[in-house]
């Protein structure tokens, strides 16, 4: 049995720098070879995080929002609400808009409606994406590229072989993370998951090496899309901008944030309350026939979304400056060290 590590288990080692300022590094990134983000952040596809206001705020900051599903709502009503929010964000000037969908109720038709409304990132969002039905939905939706240019993001997975299968099906963006989220209880309820940092690294490494050990069908996908255009999104487990830096160092093209945005002014209210909840929680799913794999809890007001995103942007730039890196690619040249549990205490402010 091998040991695997999460964010708090490592620290990156500073490198020689000739940067003139901490504001110098370029933190832009490409998603799926199609969407360029000035800020490598996405807001999570959660009903307590991303609505129309968050879509606009994320785009304004240089990132992108992924509009949540309404999983306890009648399907046509759900899609209609998503279409209205996408059009609203586009009308407000948003250049990039993402939207999550499920795999029931004709996902290809749903994706086509969302793309026609102005969405340019379709996210097939399920708890366990290493599944035959997900691969079939991915193959069908990928065919919409004949009419639309868009990123097809699929998740969540935590192994390289699952990432390979999703790429083979037609995804050009893989969402990684099983159970690390602040409101997720999947690991506790099911016993399954993987430390997030190693999950990111394995999926990144696998995608990088697809060319040298792949089937004919993967070679065709590579010919059409280019494996250098496949992006890995780190979804879950983030607590600080330092965790974002470690995710980018591990090879992620961008990070998806839920709790780090919870309580800010652009998050939607849930029944008039400011809460944070997992989409597999009982209250979000509305289902009583399966075990909930998420929780809901109230959150205090944390200020404006704009202020928080600016804080995270500055933290990411400071991280690159510590690496002497002009861009995210150069950040990945850093070395890391494994630390003891006591180092985690040493990392944080202490007042005595």
PyMOL commands that set and color helices and strands:
alter all, ss='L'
color gray80, all
select helices_A, chain A and resi 7-9+52-61+75-91+107-117+132-146+160-169+186-190+196-208+210-212+216-225+227-229+241-249+282-285+305-322+328-331+341-347
alter helices_A, ss='H'
color red, helices_A
select strands_A, chain A and resi 10-12+29-31+35-37+41-43+64-67+98-101+121-125+151-157+173-176+231-235+254-257+275-277+296-298+336-338
alter strands_A, ss='S'
color yellow, strands_A
deselect
rebuild
show_as cartoon
